[in-house]
């Protein structure tokens, strides 16, 4: 199964860069063939929200959700099942101070 793993963090939390270094995790998950795509996102202040309401395009600076934690990156995982995806997410360094959200890809 394929899962989108969203990494959510509070940009105001101060973390030692060594604590969030994903290189060891990246190497291990690449070796296992679990991670197929991974990207880090720029700061939430760089985001733009786009909506269309009654035919009008509405644009706003900033994220869609006004919460402390915002999406900071994502990985596309290919795992045998949800249990493996949870194990993979729990090993990521950001899981110690942020939140990992796993979403199965939708197939019809």
C-alpha positions in Angstrom: 0.0 0.0 0.0 1.1 3.6 -0.6 0.8 6.2 2.1 1.5 9.9 2.1 3.3 10.8 5.3 2.9 14.4 6.2 5.4 15.9 8.7 3.8 18.6 10.8 5.9 20.8 13.1 5.5 24.0 15.1 7.9 26.4 13.4 8.4 28.2 16.7 9.8 25.1 18.5 13.5 25.3 18.9 15.2 22.0 18.1 18.9 21.2 17.8 19.5 20.6 14.1 21.2 17.4 14.9 18.0 16.1 16.5 16.0 16.6 13.3 18.7 15.4 10.8 16.8 12.8 8.7 19.9 11.4 6.9 20.1 8.1 8.8 16.4 7.6 8.5 16.5 8.5 4.8 19.3 6.0 4.1 17.6 3.2 6.0 14.2 3.7 4.4 15.7 4.0 1.0 17.7 0.8 1.5 14.4 -0.9 2.5 12.6 0.5 -0.5 9.9 2.1 1.6 10.4 5.8 0.7 9.7 6.6 -3.0 9.5 10.4 -2.8 10.5 12.8 0.0 10.6 16.6 0.0 11.0 19.4 2.6 8.8 22.4 2.3 9.7 26.1 2.7 8.4 28.0 5.7 4.6 28.3 6.2 4.9 32.1 5.6 5.7 31.3 1.9 2.4 29.5 1.4 -0.5 30.7 -0.7 -4.1 29.5 -0.2 -6.4 29.4 -3.3 -10.1 28.8 -3.2 -12.9 29.4 -5.7 -16.3 30.5 -4.3 -19.2 31.4 -6.5 -16.9 31.6 -9.5 -14.4 34.0 -7.8 -10.8 33.0 -7.1 -9.9 33.9 -3.6 -6.2 34.1 -2.7 -4.7 34.4 0.8 -1.2 34.5 2.0 -0.4 31.7 4.5 -1.6 28.2 5.2 -5.2 26.9 5.0 -5.3 25.8 8.6 -4.5 28.2 11.4 -2.9 25.8 13.9 0.4 25.7 15.7 1.7 22.8 13.7 2.0 23.2 10.0 3.1 20.8 7.2 6.9 21.0 6.9 7.5 18.1 4.5 6.1 14.9 3.1 7.2 11.4 2.0 5.5 8.9 -0.2 5.8 5.5 1.4 5.3 2.1 0.0 4.6 -0.3 2.8 3.1 -3.7 3.2 0.4 -2.4 5.5 -0.5 0.3 8.0 1.5 -1.3 10.7 4.7 -1.0 8.7 3.8 2.6 7.8 3.4 3.4 11.5 6.8 1.8 12.3 8.4 3.8 9.5 6.8 7.1 10.7 7.7 6.5 14.3 11.4 6.2 13.4 11.6 9.6 11.7 13.4 12.1 13.9 10.6 14.7 13.5 8.2 12.3 15.3 10.0 13.2 18.6 8.8 16.8 18.5 6.3 17.0 15.7 3.4 15.0 14.3 3.4 12.5 11.5 0.1 12.0 9.6 -0.3 8.9 7.5 -2.9 8.9 4.7 -3.4 6.0 2.4 -3.6 6.9 -1.3 -7.0 6.6 -2.7 -7.5 4.1 -5.5 -10.8 3.3 -7.2 
